Amino acid sequence: MKTNLTPEQLEKRTRINKKILLYGLPPIVVLFTILMFLPGDESHEKQKAEKVEAVNNDFTSEAFIVSQKFVKTQLNYPAESDFDFLPKLTEKKSDSVYNVVGGLTAKNAFGVKSEIQYFATLQYLGGDPLKTESWKVIEITY
């Protein structure tokens, strides 16, 4: 709703608005400019980068997948084996060595299906972590 202002009131309001623009706006602009150029929290950025690097260097899931490939090569009937969807355990033992405990159902030498649990220790050598060439088998036991 508009109110009708007298010329004196209108002139007073105009002077106040000019003072606000003249004295109020520049400090706000300066404050925002200073805040934009302040250095960020570098330690937070460093921690964030370290977490990303740790995640990028953790191949526990890949170790489980590759362990299945190595186990499959030792089965009598590899095409008829059925591996568990999830491992019982995967852990990073050292910088590039992983322990995997998994399970599967496979036919034995007599053709009878049985449940088998395996323990594998693998070393990641580098390269594509989903290829067996990138891994060295240290031990597989059943």
Helices and strands as residue ranges (DSSP letters): H 7-19, I 20-24, H 25-37, H 42-56, H 60-72, G 78-80, E 82-83, E 89-92, E 97-107, E 113-124, G 132-134, E 135-141
